[in-house]
């Protein structure tokens, strides 16, 4: 079977995905957004898994851990579960580490852990990460825990930083207000704290999987402390720690302050000497092959890398519904070179498919990987509906909407498009759709169509190459259109 990005059902929103192979299946542990939600992570945790030899066959195991199970929840105010991670303990059980936020919680309060006998759950609450005295671990800013079983040693990583505009004088009053609300700390106070609490931190856990062995320590700088003349400064730690050990090298994957890219640092040690190595992926394709154009609505990004059936992949998420509160799970194959580096990969529609998508049958227009015009930017919060095109939900279906003049919609990649006709299910103000097989390439075909408030099918004669290539559509018109489906005949 073929599979596209996003690789889960189009009505599912599982961001922050941590992939882990346990036995002969790969399991996805992520937070759980709501369609057109008003804040992050509004739903209970669920777990999906697939056989390692068939990444098209995803099974939902249902709710694995309910927000009501966390003791900070009350009947009327449930906590929100942010990005989790899962590890198999030395006792053979599966431990789910998470951070509860939202209503009824203290900002940057304790991280917590739940346990199950099975990787898919259900999980039961164990307690908060603590010192041997029983006091909760609150050093640094507790956010997005990541965990690894390193030959019997359990290492916990976490942290939060500030974004790319931290040093902008105009942003200083805003950050001061935010930091006072969430942590009762001013920028001046934070900058004078050694080590900076705005860092990625690490600490080792005892055999009980909940008690730390010592004090956490910083292992990667955020923009507040990274040297201005360093490569790290431009891709400094922001949030979303994820940890793997590959070929005796530790890979610390994280979201940078650019807030659209997953970066990585490596070390020969789990608790020190991490060095920035590069960008793995940007969910707006920034930096890929020198690209400086946002090719999709950029926003928060979180994910991890995993070896599945002998091949490496990066898992990440995209933003939909013109908000970063409705994020969907995507993945791409990656390559780890002999020197330990990971070349940046581009976003695609084929994702885990292992080969280009066959130009045959019907595809949702929502599997586009490129969706942009001159207004495309990072989405934060809600309220961008009139500013840029987006993938959205309507009446149980996903579609591409708010497509205005010179909006481009791209699908990477299709094969065997030659001698095929492309049908688009479309509605809106009418205009022209142009077709290309690569960015900045020659027009391969175009079709003028009339306005219609109802869905209509327009047909573009065969005009594209048979070999693997991009399908890129561009709308030219004075209004806006929506696209529901692509159909190859």
C-alpha positions as CSV (number, residue, x, y, z in Angstrom):
1,X,0.0,0.0,0.0
2,X,1.1,3.6,-0.5
3,X,1.1,6.2,2.2
4,X,1.4,10.0,2.2
5,X,2.2,12.8,4.5
6,X,0.6,13.2,6.9
7,X,0.9,9.5,7.6
8,X,-2.0,9.2,10.1
9,X,-5.7,9.8,9.2
10,X,-6.4,13.3,8.0
11,X,-8.7,14.0,10.9
12,X,-6.0,13.1,13.4
13,X,-3.6,15.6,15.0
14,X,-0.6,14.0,16.7
15,X,2.3,16.5,17.0
16,X,5.6,16.2,18.8
17,X,5.9,12.6,17.7
18,X,8.6,10.5,19.4
19,X,9.1,7.2,17.4
20,X,10.4,4.1,19.2
21,X,10.8,0.6,17.9
22,X,9.8,-2.0,20.5
23,X,9.9,-5.5,19.2
24,X,8.7,-5.7,15.6
25,X,6.6,-2.5,15.7
26,X,7.3,1.2,15.7
27,X,5.3,3.2,18.2
28,X,4.4,7.0,18.1
29,X,4.2,8.9,21.3
30,X,3.0,12.4,20.8
31,X,0.8,15.1,22.3
32,X,-2.7,15.4,20.9
33,X,-4.1,18.5,19.4
34,X,-7.8,19.3,18.6
35,X,-9.0,20.1,15.2
36,X,-9.2,23.9,15.1
37,X,-8.2,24.0,18.7
38,X,-7.8,27.1,20.8
39,X,-4.6,26.0,22.6
40,X,-2.0,23.3,22.4
41,X,-2.5,19.7,23.3
42,X,-6.2,19.7,24.3
43,X,-6.9,16.0,23.9
44,X,-5.9,12.8,25.8
45,X,-2.8,10.9,24.8
46,X,-3.2,8.2,22.2
47,X,-0.6,5.8,20.8
48,X,-0.3,4.7,17.2
49,X,1.9,1.8,15.9
50,X,2.9,0.1,12.7
51,X,4.9,-3.0,11.7
52,X,8.5,-2.1,11.1
53,X,8.2,-3.7,7.6
54,X,5.0,-1.9,6.6
55,X,4.9,1.8,7.5
56,X,1.6,2.2,5.7
57,X,-0.3,0.1,8.2
58,X,-0.9,2.3,11.2
59,X,-3.1,1.1,14.1
60,X,-4.6,3.4,16.7
61,X,-4.5,1.7,20.1
62,X,-7.0,4.2,21.6
63,X,-6.5,6.5,24.6
64,X,-3.4,5.5,26.4
65,X,-3.5,8.0,29.2
66,X,-6.3,10.3,30.2
67,X,-5.8,13.9,31.4
68,X,-8.2,13.1,34.3
69,X,-5.6,10.6,35.6
70,X,-3.2,13.4,36.5
71,X,-3.8,14.5,40.1
72,X,-3.6,18.2,39.0
73,X,-6.8,17.7,37.1
74,X,-10.1,18.6,38.6
75,X,-13.6,17.7,37.4
76,X,-14.0,21.1,35.8
77,X,-10.4,21.8,34.8
78,X,-8.3,19.2,33.2
79,X,-4.6,19.6,32.6
80,X,-3.2,19.6,29.1
81,X,-0.5,17.0,28.3
82,X,2.4,18.4,26.4
83,X,5.1,16.5,24.4
84,X,5.8,13.1,26.0
85,X,8.5,10.4,25.5
86,X,8.5,6.7,26.4
87,X,11.3,4.4,27.4
88,X,11.6,0.7,28.3
89,X,12.9,0.4,31.8
90,X,15.4,-2.1,33.1
91,X,12.4,-3.9,34.7
92,X,10.8,-4.4,31.3
93,X,8.0,-1.9,31.9
94,X,7.3,1.1,29.7
95,X,7.6,4.6,31.3
96,X,5.8,7.6,29.8
97,X,7.4,10.9,30.8
98,X,5.4,14.1,30.3
99,X,4.8,17.7,31.3
100,X,1.3,18.8,32.3
101,X,0.3,22.4,31.4
102,X,-2.7,24.5,30.8
103,X,-5.6,25.1,33.1
104,X,-5.1,24.1,36.8
105,X,-1.3,23.9,36.6
106,X,1.7,25.9,37.7
107,X,3.9,27.2,34.8
108,X,7.0,25.0,34.6
109,X,5.9,22.8,37.4
110,X,7.1,19.2,37.9
111,X,7.6,16.7,35.1
112,X,5.7,13.5,35.7
113,X,5.9,9.8,34.8
114,X,3.3,7.1,34.2
115,X,3.9,3.3,33.6
116,X,2.5,0.4,31.7
117,X,3.3,-3.3,31.0
118,X,2.8,-2.7,27.3
119,X,4.3,-0.1,25.0
120,X,0.8,1.0,23.8
121,X,-0.5,1.4,27.3
122,X,-2.8,2.1,29.1
123,X,-0.5,3.9,31.4
124,X,-1.0,4.6,35.1
125,X,0.2,7.6,37.0
126,X,3.4,7.0,39.1
127,X,4.4,10.5,40.3
128,X,6.5,13.6,39.7
129,X,10.2,13.6,39.0
130,X,11.9,14.2,42.3
131,X,15.0,14.4,44.4
132,X,15.7,11.7,47.0
133,X,14.2,14.2,49.6
134,X,10.9,13.9,47.8
135,X,11.1,17.5,46.5
136,X,10.1,17.9,42.8
137,X,12.8,18.7,40.3
138,X,12.2,22.3,39.2
139,X,15.8,23.3,38.2
140,X,15.9,24.9,34.7
141,X,12.5,25.3,33.0
142,X,10.7,21.9,33.0
143,X,9.3,21.3,29.6
144,X,9.2,18.5,27.0
145,X,11.0,15.6,28.7
146,X,13.0,13.2,26.6
147,X,14.5,10.0,27.9
148,X,16.9,7.2,26.9
149,X,17.9,3.8,28.3
150,X,21.7,3.9,27.7
151,X,22.8,0.3,28.5
152,X,20.9,0.4,31.8
153,X,21.5,4.1,32.6
154,X,18.4,6.2,32.3
155,X,19.0,9.8,31.2
156,X,16.3,12.5,31.2
157,X,16.6,15.7,29.1
158,X,14.3,18.7,29.1
159,X,14.3,22.5,29.0
160,X,13.0,25.7,27.3
161,X,14.6,28.7,25.8
162,X,13.7,31.9,24.0
163,X,13.1,32.5,20.3
164,X,14.9,34.3,17.5
165,X,13.7,37.8,18.5
166,X,14.9,37.6,22.1
167,X,17.6,40.3,21.6
168,X,15.2,42.6,19.7
169,X,14.8,45.7,22.0
170,X,11.2,46.1,20.8
171,X,10.4,42.5,22.1
172,X,12.0,43.0,25.5
173,X,8.8,44.4,27.2
174,X,6.8,41.5,25.8
175,X,9.2,38.8,26.9
176,X,9.4,40.4,30.4
177,X,5.6,40.2,30.7
178,X,5.5,36.6,29.5
179,X,8.4,35.5,31.7
180,X,6.8,37.1,34.8
181,X,3.6,35.3,34.1
182,X,5.1,31.9,33.5
183,X,8.1,31.9,35.7
184,X,8.2,35.1,37.7
185,X,11.5,35.9,36.2
186,X,12.7,39.0,34.3
187,X,15.1,38.9,31.3
188,X,17.8,40.6,33.4
189,X,17.3,38.0,36.2
190,X,17.5,35.1,33.7
191,X,20.6,36.5,32.0
192,X,22.4,36.8,35.4
193,X,21.6,33.2,36.4
194,X,24.5,30.8,36.1
195,X,24.0,28.3,34.6
196,X,21.2,29.9,32.5
197,X,17.9,28.3,33.3
198,X,17.2,28.8,29.6
199,X,19.1,25.7,28.4
200,X,18.6,22.1,27.6
201,X,19.3,20.2,30.8
202,X,20.1,16.5,31.6
203,X,19.9,14.4,34.7
204,X,20.3,10.6,35.4
205,X,17.5,8.7,37.0
206,X,17.6,6.0,39.7
207,X,16.3,2.5,39.1
208,X,12.9,3.6,40.4
209,X,12.6,5.8,37.2
210,X,11.4,8.8,39.1
211,X,14.2,9.9,41.5
212,X,17.1,11.8,40.1
213,X,20.7,10.9,41.1
214,X,22.0,14.4,41.3
215,X,21.4,18.0,40.2
216,X,20.5,18.6,36.5
217,X,23.0,20.4,34.5
218,X,23.0,22.3,31.2
219,X,24.2,20.6,28.1
220,X,23.1,23.0,25.3
221,X,22.8,26.8,25.2
222,X,19.8,28.8,24.2
223,X,20.0,32.2,22.5
224,X,20.6,33.9,25.8
225,X,24.0,32.2,26.4
226,X,25.2,30.9,23.0
227,X,28.2,33.0,21.7
228,X,27.0,35.5,19.0
229,X,29.8,34.4,16.7
230,X,28.9,30.7,16.9
231,X,26.8,28.6,14.5
232,X,24.8,27.5,17.5
233,X,23.7,31.1,18.1
234,X,21.7,31.1,14.9
235,X,20.2,27.7,15.7
236,X,20.2,27.7,19.5
237,X,18.1,25.5,21.7
238,X,14.5,26.6,22.2
239,X,12.5,23.5,23.2
240,X,11.6,19.9,22.1
241,X,14.5,17.9,23.3
242,X,14.8,14.4,21.8
243,X,17.7,12.0,22.4
244,X,19.1,9.0,20.5
245,X,22.4,7.0,20.6
246,X,23.6,6.0,17.1
247,X,26.9,4.3,16.4
248,X,28.2,5.3,19.9
249,X,27.3,8.9,19.3
250,X,24.6,10.8,21.2
251,X,22.2,12.8,19.0
252,X,20.3,15.6,20.8
253,X,17.5,16.7,18.4
254,X,15.7,19.9,19.3
255,X,13.6,22.8,18.0
256,X,15.7,26.0,17.5
257,X,14.7,29.5,18.2
258,X,13.8,29.9,14.5
259,X,10.6,27.9,15.5
260,X,10.4,26.0,12.3
261,X,13.4,23.7,12.2
262,X,14.6,20.6,13.9
263,X,18.4,20.8,14.6
264,X,20.8,18.4,16.2
265,X,23.9,18.4,18.3
266,X,26.2,15.4,19.0
267,X,28.5,14.2,21.7
268,X,30.5,11.2,22.7
269,X,29.0,11.6,26.2
270,X,25.3,11.7,27.3
271,X,25.8,14.6,29.8
272,X,28.3,17.0,28.3
273,X,30.2,18.4,25.3
274,X,27.3,18.5,22.8
275,X,28.3,20.3,19.6
276,X,25.8,21.8,17.1
277,X,26.0,19.9,13.8
278,X,23.1,21.2,11.6
279,X,19.5,21.3,10.6
280,X,17.6,18.0,9.9
281,X,14.4,19.5,8.6
282,X,12.3,22.7,8.5
283,X,8.5,22.4,8.3
284,X,8.5,25.3,5.9
285,X,11.5,24.1,3.9
286,X,13.7,27.0,4.9
287,X,17.4,26.4,4.3
288,X,16.8,23.2,2.2
289,X,19.1,23.5,-0.8
290,X,19.6,27.2,0.0
291,X,15.9,28.0,0.0
292,X,14.9,31.3,1.6
293,X,11.2,31.2,0.9
294,X,8.7,29.8,3.4
295,X,7.0,27.1,1.3
296,X,4.4,26.2,3.9
297,X,2.9,27.8,7.0
298,X,5.7,27.5,9.4
299,X,5.3,27.0,13.2
300,X,6.3,25.0,16.2
301,X,8.2,21.8,15.4
302,X,9.1,18.8,17.5
303,X,10.1,15.3,16.6
304,X,12.7,12.6,16.8
305,X,14.8,10.3,14.6
306,X,14.6,6.5,14.6
307,X,16.1,3.5,12.8
308,X,13.2,1.4,11.4
309,X,13.9,-1.9,9.6
310,X,17.4,-0.7,8.8
311,X,16.5,2.8,7.6
312,X,16.6,6.1,9.4
313,X,13.7,8.6,9.5
314,X,12.9,12.0,11.0
315,X,9.4,12.5,12.5
316,X,8.0,16.0,12.7
317,X,4.7,17.9,12.4
318,X,3.1,20.5,10.1
319,X,0.7,23.3,10.9
320,X,-2.9,23.2,9.6
321,X,-6.0,25.3,10.0
322,X,-3.8,28.4,10.0
323,X,-2.8,27.9,13.6
324,X,-0.1,26.0,15.5
325,X,-2.8,24.5,17.7
326,X,-3.8,21.8,15.0
327,X,-0.6,20.0,14.0
328,X,-0.3,16.8,12.0
329,X,2.3,14.1,12.0
330,X,4.7,13.8,9.1
331,X,8.0,11.9,8.5
332,X,10.8,11.8,6.0
333,X,13.7,9.3,5.3
334,X,17.1,10.7,6.3
335,X,20.7,9.6,5.8
336,X,23.4,9.5,8.5
337,X,26.8,9.9,6.9
338,X,30.1,8.3,8.1
339,X,31.1,11.5,9.9
340,X,27.9,11.5,11.9
341,X,26.3,14.3,10.0
342,X,22.7,14.3,8.8
343,X,22.1,16.3,5.5
344,X,19.0,18.5,5.7
345,X,16.0,16.9,3.9
346,X,13.0,18.6,2.3
347,X,9.4,18.2,3.2
348,X,7.4,15.9,0.9
349,X,4.1,14.4,0.2
350,X,5.4,10.9,-0.2
351,X,7.0,10.8,3.3
352,X,7.2,7.2,4.5
353,X,6.1,5.7,1.2
354,X,9.7,4.8,0.2
355,X,9.1,5.9,-3.4
356,X,7.2,8.6,-5.3
357,X,3.4,8.5,-5.3
358,X,1.8,6.8,-8.3
359,X,-0.1,9.2,-10.5
360,X,-3.2,7.0,-10.4
361,X,-6.5,7.4,-8.6
362,X,-7.7,10.0,-6.1
363,X,-5.6,11.9,-3.6
364,X,-6.8,14.5,-1.1
365,X,-5.5,18.0,-2.0
366,X,-4.5,18.2,1.7
367,X,-1.4,16.1,1.2
368,X,0.4,19.0,-0.4
369,X,3.8,19.7,1.1
370,X,4.1,23.2,-0.4
371,X,1.4,25.8,0.2
372,X,2.6,29.4,0.0
373,X,2.3,32.9,-1.4
374,X,3.9,36.3,-0.6
375,X,1.9,36.4,2.7
376,X,3.1,33.1,4.0
377,X,4.8,33.3,7.4
378,X,5.0,31.6,10.8
379,X,1.6,30.9,12.3
380,X,1.3,31.5,16.0
381,X,-2.0,31.2,17.8
382,X,-5.1,31.6,15.7
383,X,-6.7,34.3,13.4
384,X,-4.6,34.0,10.2
385,X,-7.5,32.7,8.0
386,X,-7.6,35.7,5.7
387,X,-3.8,36.2,5.5
388,X,-2.5,33.0,3.9
389,X,-3.7,29.7,2.3
390,X,-4.0,26.7,4.6
391,X,-5.1,23.1,4.9
392,X,-8.3,23.0,6.9
393,X,-11.2,20.8,7.8
394,X,-14.8,21.1,6.6
395,X,-17.7,18.7,6.9
396,X,-15.4,15.8,7.8
397,X,-13.0,16.4,4.9
398,X,-9.7,18.1,4.5
399,X,-9.1,20.7,1.8
400,X,-6.8,23.5,0.7
401,X,-8.5,26.8,1.2
402,X,-7.9,30.6,0.9
403,X,-5.9,30.1,-2.3
404,X,-5.4,33.6,-3.7
405,X,-3.4,35.1,-6.6
406,X,0.0,33.5,-7.2
407,X,-0.5,30.9,-4.4
408,X,1.6,27.7,-5.2
409,X,0.5,24.3,-4.1
410,X,3.2,21.6,-4.4
411,X,3.3,17.8,-4.2
412,X,6.7,16.0,-3.9
413,X,6.8,13.7,-5.7
414,X,4.7,11.9,-8.3
415,X,5.7,9.4,-10.9
416,X,4.1,8.2,-14.2
417,X,2.3,11.4,-14.8
418,X,3.0,11.3,-18.5
419,X,-0.1,10.3,-20.6
420,X,-2.3,11.0,-17.6
421,X,-5.0,13.7,-17.2
422,X,-5.2,15.6,-14.0
423,X,-8.6,16.4,-12.6
424,X,-9.0,18.9,-9.8
425,X,-12.2,19.2,-7.6
426,X,-12.4,22.9,-7.1
427,X,-14.7,25.8,-6.2
428,X,-14.4,29.5,-5.9
429,X,-14.0,32.7,-7.9
430,X,-12.6,31.2,-11.1
431,X,-9.4,32.1,-12.8
432,X,-6.4,30.1,-14.1
433,X,-4.5,27.1,-12.7
434,X,-1.0,26.7,-14.1
435,X,0.9,23.4,-13.8
436,X,4.7,22.9,-13.4
437,X,6.9,19.9,-12.8
438,X,9.5,21.9,-10.8
439,X,9.9,25.2,-8.9
440,X,10.7,28.0,-11.3
441,X,10.3,25.6,-14.2
442,X,8.5,26.1,-17.5
443,X,4.7,26.0,-17.6
444,X,3.6,22.5,-18.5
445,X,-0.1,23.2,-18.8
446,X,-2.9,25.6,-17.7
447,X,-6.6,25.7,-17.6
448,X,-9.1,28.6,-17.3
449,X,-12.2,27.8,-15.3
450,X,-15.4,29.7,-14.3
451,X,-16.6,30.8,-10.9
452,X,-18.7,28.3,-8.9
453,X,-19.8,28.1,-5.3
454,X,-20.3,24.4,-5.7
455,X,-17.6,21.8,-6.3
456,X,-16.7,21.4,-9.9
457,X,-14.2,19.1,-11.7
458,X,-11.8,20.7,-14.1
459,X,-9.5,18.6,-16.3
460,X,-5.9,19.4,-17.3
461,X,-4.7,17.3,-20.3
462,X,-1.6,15.2,-20.0
463,X,1.4,17.6,-19.9
464,X,3.8,16.3,-17.3
465,X,6.8,14.0,-17.5
466,X,6.6,10.3,-16.8
467,X,9.7,10.2,-14.6
468,X,9.6,11.2,-11.0
469,X,8.9,14.9,-10.5
470,X,7.1,17.5,-8.5
471,X,3.5,18.5,-9.2
472,X,3.2,22.2,-8.7
473,X,0.0,24.2,-9.1
474,X,-0.3,28.0,-9.2
475,X,-3.5,29.9,-9.0
476,X,-3.9,33.1,-11.0
477,X,-7.0,35.1,-10.2
478,X,-8.6,38.1,-8.5
479,X,-10.5,36.1,-5.9
480,X,-9.8,32.9,-4.0
481,X,-10.5,29.2,-4.6
482,X,-10.5,25.9,-2.6
483,X,-9.2,22.6,-3.8
484,X,-10.6,19.3,-2.4
485,X,-9.1,16.5,-4.5
486,X,-6.6,15.5,-7.2
487,X,-7.6,12.7,-9.5
488,X,-5.4,11.0,-12.1
489,X,-7.1,9.3,-15.0
